[in-house]
Amino acid sequence: MFSERELRDLIISVFMIAFIFAYPHINLTYFLIALFTVGLGFIFHELMHREVARKFGAISEFRAWYEGLILGLILKIILGATFIAPGAVYIYKDYLTTEESGKIALAGPIANIILAAAFYILMIIANNYLLYMIGFLGYHINLFLAGFNLLPIPPFDGEKVLRWNPLIWAIVGIPLLIYVFFSIFF
């Protein structure tokens, strides 16, 4: 179940992130592909955080960070750099262990990795340009979202994963951060 506020924040965030990824390719087709691929990646990322937190007995709900969305838009337009900070799943529980917090944090990037794999398969089996572009953008956007979120600094997911298990963070995070470093101006 979604509250009215959570649903509104998710929808606004998806549209803003899609615009950030689509800019400067401002045409309807490219924007719709970005909307679909970013929408899936972002929604599944946040919902995985939410659902894993709920499995640990927490109350959790997504909240947009409008200042972060505006900052991302400005950075993309002025510098051409992709920066995504749309908000977060807020978790309410008396106490979360470091392990619970780490697993909740890792769930979002894992969702993006799974989606990236699915989009990669679509990209290699595509028999027309539109499907290829959906696969291509979905693959790259989801790897970017996974890697960016695994930055090992607060408030990103990577900080919580690193605190819980440095080895898991290194195995999952380092290759993705290398990818993000080389694609920051994607």
C-alpha positions as CSV (number, residue, x, y, z in Angstrom):
1,M,0.0,0.0,0.0
2,F,1.1,3.5,-0.8
3,S,0.2,6.7,1.0
4,E,-1.0,9.6,-1.1
5,R,2.2,11.5,-0.3
6,E,4.5,8.5,-1.1
7,L,2.8,8.0,-4.4
8,R,3.0,11.7,-5.3
9,D,6.7,11.8,-4.3
10,L,7.5,8.7,-6.3
11,I,5.8,10.1,-9.4
12,I,7.5,13.5,-9.2
13,S,10.9,11.9,-8.6
14,V,10.5,9.5,-11.6
15,F,9.7,12.4,-14.0
16,M,12.5,14.5,-12.7
17,I,15.1,11.7,-12.9
18,A,13.9,10.8,-16.3
19,F,14.3,14.4,-17.5
20,I,17.8,14.5,-16.0
21,F,18.9,11.3,-17.7
22,A,17.2,12.4,-21.0
23,Y,18.7,15.9,-21.1
24,P,20.0,17.2,-23.6
25,H,18.3,14.6,-25.9
26,I,14.9,16.4,-25.6
27,N,12.6,14.5,-27.9
28,L,9.5,12.6,-26.9
29,T,10.8,9.1,-27.8
30,Y,14.1,9.5,-25.9
31,F,12.2,10.9,-22.9
32,L,9.7,8.1,-22.9
33,I,12.4,5.5,-23.0
34,A,14.2,7.3,-20.1
35,L,10.9,7.5,-18.2
36,F,10.3,3.8,-18.6
37,T,13.8,2.6,-17.8
38,V,14.5,5.1,-15.0
39,G,11.0,4.6,-13.7
40,L,11.5,0.8,-13.3
41,G,15.0,1.2,-11.9
42,F,14.1,3.9,-9.4
43,I,10.8,2.4,-8.3
44,F,12.2,-1.1,-7.8
45,H,15.2,0.3,-6.0
46,E,13.2,2.2,-3.5
47,L,10.5,-0.5,-3.1
48,M,13.2,-3.1,-2.3
49,H,14.5,-0.8,0.5
50,R,11.0,-0.4,1.7
51,E,10.1,-4.1,1.6
52,V,13.3,-5.4,3.2
53,A,12.9,-2.8,6.0
54,R,9.3,-4.0,6.5
55,K,10.6,-7.6,6.8
56,F,12.7,-6.4,9.7
57,G,9.6,-5.0,11.4
58,A,10.2,-1.3,10.4
59,I,7.7,1.2,9.1
60,S,9.1,2.6,5.9
61,E,8.0,5.0,3.2
62,F,9.6,7.0,0.4
63,R,10.0,10.7,0.7
64,A,11.2,13.0,-2.1
65,W,14.0,15.4,-1.5
66,Y,13.0,18.3,-3.8
67,E,16.2,20.2,-3.2
68,G,18.2,17.2,-4.4
69,L,16.0,16.9,-7.5
70,I,16.5,20.6,-8.4
71,L,20.3,20.3,-7.7
72,G,20.5,17.3,-10.0
73,L,18.6,19.2,-12.8
74,I,20.9,22.3,-12.4
75,L,24.1,20.2,-12.5
76,K,22.9,18.4,-15.6
77,I,21.9,21.6,-17.5
78,I,25.0,23.6,-16.4
79,L,27.8,21.0,-16.2
80,G,26.3,18.1,-18.1
81,A,27.0,15.9,-15.0
82,T,24.4,13.3,-13.9
83,F,23.7,13.6,-10.1
84,I,20.7,11.8,-8.7
85,A,19.5,12.5,-5.2
86,P,15.7,12.3,-5.4
87,G,15.0,11.3,-1.8
88,A,15.0,8.2,0.3
89,V,13.0,5.5,2.0
90,Y,12.5,6.7,5.6
91,I,12.6,3.9,8.1
92,Y,11.0,4.0,11.5
93,K,12.0,1.4,14.1
94,D,13.2,1.6,17.6
95,Y,16.4,-0.1,16.7
96,L,18.0,-1.5,13.5
97,T,21.1,-3.6,13.8
98,T,24.1,-2.7,11.6
99,E,23.3,-5.9,9.7
100,E,19.7,-5.0,9.2
101,S,20.6,-1.5,8.0
102,G,23.2,-2.9,5.7
103,K,20.9,-5.5,4.1
104,I,18.1,-2.8,3.7
105,A,20.7,-0.5,2.0
106,L,22.0,-3.3,-0.3
107,A,18.5,-4.3,-1.4
108,G,18.1,-1.2,-3.7
109,P,21.3,-1.6,-5.6
110,I,20.7,-5.3,-6.0
111,A,17.4,-4.5,-7.6
112,N,19.1,-2.2,-10.1
113,I,21.8,-4.9,-10.9
114,I,19.0,-7.4,-11.6
115,L,17.2,-4.9,-13.8
116,A,20.4,-4.0,-15.6
117,A,20.9,-7.7,-16.4
118,A,17.4,-8.0,-17.8
119,F,17.9,-4.8,-19.9
120,Y,21.2,-6.2,-21.2
121,I,19.5,-9.3,-22.4
122,L,16.9,-7.2,-24.1
123,M,19.6,-5.1,-25.7
124,I,21.4,-8.2,-27.2
125,I,18.3,-9.9,-28.5
126,A,16.6,-6.7,-29.8
127,N,15.5,-7.0,-33.4
128,N,14.8,-3.3,-33.8
129,Y,16.2,0.0,-32.9
130,L,13.6,1.0,-30.3
131,L,14.0,-2.2,-28.3
132,Y,17.8,-1.9,-28.5
133,M,17.6,1.7,-27.1
134,I,15.3,0.6,-24.3
135,G,17.8,-2.2,-23.5
136,F,20.8,0.1,-23.8
137,L,19.4,2.9,-21.7
138,G,17.9,0.5,-19.1
139,Y,21.2,-1.3,-18.7
140,H,23.3,1.8,-18.3
141,I,20.8,3.7,-16.1
142,N,20.4,0.8,-13.7
143,L,24.1,0.2,-13.4
144,F,24.5,4.0,-12.8
145,L,21.8,4.0,-10.1
146,A,23.3,0.9,-8.4
147,G,26.8,2.4,-8.4
148,F,25.9,5.9,-7.4
149,N,23.9,4.6,-4.5
150,L,26.9,2.5,-3.3
151,L,29.1,5.5,-2.7
152,P,30.5,4.9,0.7
153,I,29.5,8.2,2.2
154,P,26.4,9.2,4.2
155,P,23.5,9.3,3.4
156,F,24.1,6.8,0.4
157,D,23.5,3.1,0.7
158,G,27.1,2.3,0.3
159,E,28.0,3.8,3.7
160,K,25.5,1.5,5.4
161,V,26.7,-1.6,3.4
162,L,30.4,-0.8,4.1
163,R,29.7,-0.4,7.9
164,W,27.9,-3.7,7.9
165,N,30.2,-5.8,5.7
166,P,33.2,-4.2,4.0
167,L,33.8,-7.4,1.9
168,I,30.3,-7.4,0.4
169,W,30.6,-3.6,-0.2
170,A,33.9,-4.1,-2.0
171,I,32.6,-7.0,-4.2
172,V,29.5,-5.2,-5.2
173,G,30.4,-1.6,-4.9
174,I,33.9,-1.2,-6.3
175,P,33.1,-2.4,-9.9
176,L,30.0,-0.3,-9.9
177,L,31.8,2.8,-8.7
178,I,34.4,2.4,-11.4
179,Y,31.5,2.2,-13.9
180,V,29.9,5.4,-12.4
181,F,33.3,7.2,-12.6
182,F,33.6,6.5,-16.3
183,S,29.9,7.3,-17.1
184,I,29.3,10.4,-14.9
185,F,28.8,12.4,-18.1
186,F,26.5,9.8,-19.7
